[in-house]
Every structure is written in C-alpha cells, then in structure tokens.
Amino acid sequence: LVLPQKRSNFLALTLLEKQEKDPKFWNAWAQRTLKNALTLQELNKNKAKNLILFLGDGMGVPTVTAARILKGQLNGQNGEETQLEMDKFPFVSLSKTYNTNAQVPDSAGTATAYLCGVKANEGTVGVSAAAVRSQCNTTQGNEVTSILKWAKDAGKSVGIVTTTRVNHATPSAAYAHCVDRDWYSDNEMPAEALQAGCKDIARQLFENIPNIDVIMGGGRKYMFPKNASDIEYPNILKHSGTRKDGRNLVEEWVDRMRNKNGRYVWNKTQLLTLNPNNVDYLLGLFEPGDMTYDLERNTESDPSLTEMVDVAIKILKKNPSGFYLLVEGGRIDHGHHEGKAKQALHEAVEMDRAIGRAGLLTSDHETLTIVTADHSHVFSFGGYTPRGNTIFGLAPMLSDVDQKPFTSILYGNGPGYKVINGARENVSTVDYKGNNYQAQAAVPLNAETHGGEDVAVFAKGPLAHLLHGVHEQNYIPHVMAYAACIGQNREHCMSSSGSAGLRPAFSIVATILSAARLLC
C-alpha cells in the first residue's frame, strides 16, 4: 500500500511541476481566487449565535507558514502550495501584541487582552494594568471580566479546551483574576498572598464561574491534596497532588454536578465513550501537568486536540442560545521555547485539524470563528531552500564563513546554541530531523524567547469583516461580543422601533418561510 501511495504522490508532483510552467495555470488560479473574493462583497451581517476562538500559543506568522509546508509534506506534497484550514478564512488582519509594560509580551498579559478586552501587565491574568505582578494587594478593584463570562451571563454555554494545564496563562484569563500567572495552586503561592486573601488559579476555575460547561486539558495535580497519588501515574511524586489546603477540587465538582448530567473523565476511552446528548457538564483532566506533545501522544490513552474539540462542540451546541468556546493549541509555544521546532510545528498542524473539525460541526452563517496567536517567537526558516525541501532539512549551500551546513530552521536565541571546539556545531553529525532536535540559535539561553512582531488574526462568520487592517490585541473580544450581542455593547442589537439591528442566521427554507419575521 505504501508504494502505490508514493507513486501517486510522485505523479501528482510531476503533474503540478508541469502545470506551473504554463502561465495559464497561474492566471486561472488567480481568476478563481478573484471570483471568490468578489462574493465576499456581500458581507455576513448575521447575529453570531456561536463564538469560537482558536488561540495558537506562540503561533507567529513564520510558524503558520512552516506549519502549512509541513501539513502539505505530511500529505506527500511539496507543501508551499498547501492550504491550512485557517488559510481558507476570508478575513485576515494583524494584532499588536505588546503588554502595557512589555514590548515583547508574555502569554498572561496577552490573554487578558484578547479575552477581557483590556491590555495588561505581563504575568497577570484577568486584572487591569493597575495591578502589579505578584503583589496580592493590587488585585481587588482591578479585576476585569472575560468574554467567556459575558457569554455565560447571556445564557450561552461556554467551554475551555487546551493542550496545556487548564490553569495555565491562556485559559486562566477566561475565569481568573490573579496578579501572578504562576499561582497554579496554593502550593505555588507565597504565604503573605494567601494570608491577604488571594486565591490560586485552580480554585478560581471552579469558584469564579462555577458552571463552565466544558473544561478539558491537563493540570490534574493542582486539583488534589498535596502528595495524593495520581490515578494515571501512581506513586510518582512529581505527578502527585499539590494542594496545601487539602481540598479535592475534582471531587467537589463531581458532587456539585451529580444531578446536572456532569461527567469527569481522565483518559481518551472515557471521553470518547461519552454520549454528548447525555452530558451537560464535562471536566476532562488528562495529565497531571501539560498534555504531552502530539508527536509523543499515547493515542490509546490521550485524546488529541481535535478529539477534545469534537466532543466539546457536540455538548455546547445543544444550547439553543449558542455557545462560546476557547481552544488553545498551547504547546506550540513550549516546543519553540525548547528549541524543538518539529514539536512546535506538529502542534500547529494538529490545531489546524481541530479548526477543520470545528468547521464541519458549525455553520459560518451563525458561528464567528477566529484563529490567532498571543505572540510570536524568534523562530525563522530561510537559506534559499528549493521548492519542496523538507521543512526540517538543510539549506542547499554551506556557510561561506565557517564552511559548514546549516538547517533552514533557526532561532534567534535559545538552547540550540552549541559550540564544539570553539566553532559552530556541524549539524550533519547529528540527527537534525529528530523529534527533539534543538535547532541552532544565535544566542545561548536555557529557554528561547517570544518574538515581538504582530501576529495574524484569521476570521470567518458573522461580522468577521470587522477584523481588518492592524489593531490592538484587546480589540478582538469587543468584535466577538458585538457580533453576538453580548457584553457591554448591545445598543446595535435593537433599533429604536424595537426591530432587530442584527439578523439571526436561518436556513434557506426557514428564510423563505419567515422572510418577514426575522427577529434578533
């Protein structure tokens, strides 16, 4: 079976190469694209029933491009001409990612921007820039609420799905108000902060917005009493519970949801055997810490991001008022920090699969879907590589300074900096295509850093055209709320006569039957 597939791929590439030499090929492609673009002149001004935000943590533009090439190459193509699911979105803009006190931001301050609608200091979640990192007494009075809460208050179902810990920086800004992103449980908090009444992020997950409909990701150990053995990794101390207050937050959640069709799961089998029609609340904690990289995932016991998103939407979409879902491909960021581009890019490809799955389960007529990143990384690829060069491969020439080969992928800084006998390491002597190969970096650091450039925002669905040009990152939730008629800005939803300012999406048949009765 493998040989016929390889032959098929070879024939397809040969045909493509022949086509590309003919100007008619490019002209026809451009004309099709133009025709499609002209259809976008009729803007989708429906009211958004559903809202989905896909957040690729650390997914800067170079990462998007490299992931596109990888996706194509995984399918036997050259890669450059491939379309990611997010590439198909009709509207694209740029987001300025700086924090109020940082030119190059972190994931906490940025999460506060694209979830709560206000820019904030690095290291803080769900609080304004008046709050100071790690200073508990600057919390009270500076809390800001998120679009997840706005949606919940409007009667929608809400969900969080992440490949990191559910109390990590990105998801925590959806529900927590914390001056330190690292206060995962009370174990990580200073005594004075606890004495002053500040709450850890895991506790806030269950107390601030007590009825979040779907929560999935990692972070089990922060929910259990200190040294309580983990169900999946018994007697491994680093995976044991961390809580000093002795509380079992999972048990408390299960008790609270006992008569509300609530289910707690911790492995893939339990998740995929659920009937979403019989589940109204779902808590899925699949690892003690972050979930494993997709390349290393145990496909028998650990769900993929796509599988989690599939179940989440099937549960949330039962609500006739619609839903808000935050999905984080969180370990793109971790791969880059470790200098492991292969891990990062496979995480990005998996998030793109999840975007495709969400598209199949929803309709653009009534669902506003946005894909963006919180920040970029100092990741790059170049070196005049030829068409179809494996994204993890070498540049076609040696350095004209040290006469050694180099990979196309490089980092501006990070753990990949290596000097052997006073000179740059010869990459041809190592497995530079390995899953955990650390690409060479210009400056030695234990962890590679974020990048400060703008990131892309892809949008489709109702009022997606409002995401255009270059905007501050905190603009994003304001657009989503406006489209769904939730939160502070709802005057446009009703005209002075009481009729709808935004129209709900109907099927063609329903539109014909009730053309004169479109109500918001």
Summary of the structure (lengths in Angstrom):
residues: 520
radius of gyration: 23.9
end to end distance: 53.8
largest distance: 79.5
contacts: 1881
relative contact order: 0.17
helix: 35%
strand: 18%
